[in-house]
Amino acid sequence: MNLTATRNESTTARATRDTTAPARRTGTRDTEGMAVASFILGLLGLLVLNVFLGPIAIVLAAVALWRGTERRGRAYLGLGLGIADLVVLLTVIQMDHTVSWSF
């Protein structure tokens, strides 16, 4: 009898354990992706389309930092590069009096 009671308890414990939802870390993974994306877009924005890529990099970095990303350094780099994109754009506008680039 004692063996049957132990088997029923272990089966009940296993059934309870199997029905619980696993812990998900999608929020952290999303913020890490945002930090990396802001860095890449900020870097690309120094070369092309800085009028679009700079603000996107700034927003992605700010959201990643606000949500508490583990890649804080990458998010800060993306933020700095996004700001640098806008500084480069303003410099080019002041020099050429136009938004277009000419080499």
PyMOL commands that set and color helices and strands:
alter all, ss='L'
color gray80, all
select helices_A, chain A and resi 2-19+26-45+50-66+72-96
alter helices_A, ss='H'
color red, helices_A
deselect
rebuild
show_as cartoon
